[in-house]
Amino acid sequence: MNREEHEVAILGAPQNTGPVMSTVVNIQTETVMPDHIVWSLFNALFLNPCCLGFVAFAYSVKSRDRKMVRDRIGAQSYASTAKCLNIWALVLGLLSIIILIIIFATGSLMVSHLPYDIMKSQKGHY
């Protein structure tokens, strides 16, 4: 006989013979609704064409505020707007970076040919 069985045998049956009462607690699971605040902060700091990243950050904060007061529809609306603005800020920012890289790359090719063109034009004048 192990220790628990021995203690039960000594104590005997439970003394309370009344009805067993139970309590049920319903816990509502909160659905995760993204507010895109980190993405908006990144776009506001790094990719901010036409201030789209900053506006997206403002909508993300509004979405988080709506979540805190449990207004799901308002939070979802603000989050959707923030997501759309973040997409546009990301696309326009990346296109701007790509265009600048192309301009600098072709500009550096032009500059590297400049001394050759100057020498060529000076030979013609002498």
PyMOL commands that set and color helices and strands:
alter all, ss='L'
color gray80, all
select helices_A, chain A and resi 3-11+37-45+49-68+72-125
alter helices_A, ss='H'
color red, helices_A
deselect
rebuild
show_as cartoon
